Amino acid sequence: MTETATPYISDKRTPKKSAEDLRAQIPGWGADLDPADRPSYPREQPGIETGAHWDFPERQPEKWPRERSVEHALLPPVFGTSTPPAGASGAIRRHAYKYSEGRAAHWLLLVAADRVDAWEHHLKSFAALRPDNPITETGVAAEFRRGGLSSRIGQKRADTDHQWIDPIIVGAPWVLGAAGLAAALKALGKHRTT
């Protein structure tokens, strides 16, 4: 086996090149080695005043137990509070933070929590007797009024590859929900007549 075909080994057999050799071989190599050539050098020295008037900012109060990554001991000083986790999606989010951010389970659970949260809001809209309108809120009406078809034909757009499945993904849950509701009402009607 030749030297170029060998895998990485910890003890390198070739000697390390000197700075002069690298500078001669690679144009511009080591241009920032001299501190006089670096504009940021004075700020890199310890003891330089930065103008910061605090060591650690005042912390935002934590009104409920927040999700925090297992990699971090503390929450950042300021964090979002607009949408506290609630319901099944909140439970899924809390469970996701038991895993490291380097694991797929963490991110897949957060994606699943977003989908569950969307369906929780759909169900809340039905309970409020103001259901979501899948025609206007998904942009289907704009497809016919704003030249949706002409913007796709003859164009080299990336989204045309999956365009055929979009109506299924968006519309199928609504159709299945309506069919389920119709079946439930039909069964309830039969139950009352017997």
N, C-alpha and C positions, 0 to 999 in steps of 0.2 A: 504494500500500500504506500503511495507516495505521500509526501508531506502536505500537499494541497488537498488531498482527499480525506485526511484524517479528521475526525470530529474534534470538537472543542476539548482541550485539555487544560488543566489548571496550571501546570508548570510550562510556561511558554518556552519554546526552544529558540525562538528568534529573539535577539536582543532588542530592547526598547529603543526607538529612534530618539535622538537628541532634539532639542528645540531648534537648533541650527539646521539639522537635516530636514525637519518638517517644514521650516520656514522656506528652505530652498526648494523643496518639493511641492508645497501647496501655497499658491499665491495668497497673501493676506493672512496666513496662519499666525496666530499669536499677536495680532494687532492690538489686543487689549491687555497684554501682559504687563506693560509699563503703566503704573498708576497715573502717571501724568497724562496719558492718552485717554483716560476714562473720566467722563464728566461726573459720574456718580461716585467716584472714589472718596471724596471728602465725607459723604454721608455714610459710607461703609465703615468708617472708623468708630469705635465705641466712644461714648461720651459726647457725641455731637447732639446739640439741642434740635429736636424735631418740631417743636411747637405744640405737641400734644399735651393737654392739660389734665390728663387722667391716666391712671395705670390700667384700669378696667372699667368700662362704662357701667352705669347704673343698670341693674337687671330689671326687665319687665316682669311683673308679678305673674306667676303661673296659677291660673284660676282653676284648672283641672289638670290631672296628670297627663302631661303631653307625651306624644310618641317621641322617642329619641333613639337614635342609632346606637347599637351596642358598641360601636367604635368610639363614641364620644361620651365623656363623663358628664358634661354639662350641656344644656341647651345654649344656643347663641343668646346674646343679651336681648335681642329683639326677635320676635317670631310672630307669625300670622295667627290671628284669632277669629277671623271672619266666619269660618265654617268649622265648628268643633265636630269631631267625629261622632256620629250617632247611628243607631240602628245596626243592622247586620253589616253594612259597609264599614262602620266604625269598629266593630268587633274584628273584622277581617284586617283592617289597617293596624289595629293594636297588635294582632297576632303577627303581622308581617315584620314588625319592628323587633321581634324576638330573634330574627335571623340577621346575619351580617349583611351589609350592603354588597359584599362580594359574592353572595349566593343568589342563584336564580330565583329561589323560593321567595326571597324578599320582594323582588320586583314583580314577579308574576302575581303574588298576592295583592300588591298595590294596584296592578292593572285590573285584577278581578274585583277589587273593592270599588274602583271607578265604575265598572259596568254595573255592579250591584247598586251603587249609589244612583246611577241614572235610572234604573228600574224602580228604585224606591221613590224617586221623584215623579216618575210616570204614574205610579199607583197613588201617590198623594194627590196628583192632579185629578184623578178619577174620584177620590174621596171628597175633594173640594167641589165637585160637580162642575169643574171647569177643566175638562180633559185637554191634554196636549193635542194639537192639530198636526198630524204627521204630514199633511200636504204642504201647509205654509211654513212649518218650522224646519223641514228638511230641505227646502229649496227646490222642491219639485215644480212648483208653479213658475219659478224664475227660469227653469229650463225651457219653458215654452215661450215666455215673454222676452227673454234676453238673448236669444240665439244660441241656446245650449248645444243643439245638434251641429250647427255650422261652425261652432268653435272647436269641435272635435274631429270632423271629417276633413281629411287632407292635412291635418296638423300632426306634428311629431310630439304629441303629449304623452307623458309616461302613464297618466291615469287611464288611458283608453284600454290598456291591457286588462284591467280588472273592472272595467265599466259594466260588463254584463252581469256581474254578481252583486253590484251595489244595490239594485232594487230588491234583490232577495234578502240581503242583509238588513236593509232598512225596513222593507215592507213586510217580510215574513212574520216577524214577531207581532205586528199589528193584526195581520190576517189570522194568525193562529189564536191570538187573544180574542178577536171577534168571534171566531168559530167556537172557541171554548165557552165564551159567554152565551152564544146562541144554544149550544148543547146543554149548558147548565139551565138556561131558561126553559128549554124544551122538556128536560127531565123534571124540572120543578112543576111545569104544567101537567105532565102526566101523573106525577105524584099527587097533585091536588085533586085530579079527577077520579082517582081510585079510592 
